[in-house]
Amino acid sequence: MTVGKRPRRPPAQTPVGLAAFPALDESRAPRSLYLHFPFCRHRCHYCDFSVKRARDAPIAEWIGCLESELEQWFGRAGWDPPLQLDTIFIGGGTPSLLGSYGVVVLARLLEGWFSYGGKAVEWTVEANPASFDRNIAEAWRAVGVNRISLGIQSLDDGVLRWLGRLHDVNGAWSALRAASDAGFEHVSADLMFGLPEDVRRDWSWEIERIVSSGVGHVSAYGLTVEPRTPLHRWIELGRLPAPDPGLYAEEYLQLASILRTAGFAHYEVSNFARAGEECLHNWQYWNGAAYLGLGPSAHSFLPPLRLWNVFRWDAYRGAIHDGSTVTSGWENVTGDERELERIWLSLRTRDGLPDDDSIWARRAMKTARDRWVRAGWLERRRGHIVATAEGWLRLDALVAELASSGEDRG
């Protein structure tokens, strides 16, 4: 299991015509919105996300493209603005490069299409400590942002240098103080684990320091070596050692143990939260709810359709300027595929799946389920089947069993 890896389907780069799409169900209007801000001042050597290096991010052009994409979506789906939202999430890239004014302009755009005022709405923005300060934090708070996700990754300067991050440990602490001083009550910290063994670090000490910072949420991202990244090339050339799967698992289980002891609930395979601090936006993904994604590489799910945009900023911008759709592809998620996805997403969370034979019999998984329970990788909890931390490390193997046994109705 690749813990914390955000899944995405590598889409084609050529937009497809609107006529290729099935009709969208107006009653499935999304209540969650994701915006992808693709710009970074520096690309980390392990990153395979949709990122465009830019000294000065073209913020106005990006917002203009979002407006055009919204016009496409509302026209295609027949939605009447304003749509009510429960969650907004701006990811990247480095959304903190929006600065103070960029988020103000973005908020003005969104207010024309969506209704999202009030404390009941969760609005998260990712931030890099190298480009986040109190002035930005205060401006974001003023327009309604109420949750910050800080890409801290490590509290060891040597590790941060190895990762190629632009901030140091002092920068991480400064960003945490900026969020607190601006009045943010909901702050999440990203940490990265599973680095090659020769990257010396005191992992347990770093985790304890994050706990002492007072953050209410921690997201853990295991290092993966993705094709076409500098990290992959350096490992192939022998310049760097490959990560050790054993150390990967050891650090994940250590993280889970320390955070649980500190009062964090391990509520999803890669996420930990104090009471009331869970990320509501991500719950929409795991629960199979409808959501809309805007920007290059963004995905949308309007049951039963999943759609994804062209991956690169240049292709996305070009499609907008040409007046064509930025959607690169789609799939109809129904039947066995939908059921398998529901099982996989549910087992990623602490809620798991009902221990109901009508679910498991359809996948002929009674025997496998019981074997995983005996091994300690799944457990029965209040009428549900829930993965343990050890089980989450093996979740991909369980899903593979599910997929391969679909014809067995035993």
Beta strands, then each sheet from edge to edge (+ up, - down):
strand 1: 32-37
strand 2: 39-40
strand 3: 52-53
strand 4: 83-84
strand 5: 87-92
strand 6: 114-115
strand 7: 122-127
strand 8: 147-153
strand 9: 186-193
strand 10: 217-222
strand 11: 265-268
strand 12: 271-273
strand 13: 292-294
strand 14: 299-302
strand 15: 305-309
strand 16: 327-332
strand 17: 353-354
strand 18: 378-381
strand 19: 384-387
sheet 1: 11+ 12- 10+ 9+ 8+ 7+ 5+ 1+ 13+
sheet 2: 2+ 3+
sheet 3: 4+ 6+
sheet 4: 14+ 15- 16+
sheet 5: 17+ 19- 18+
end
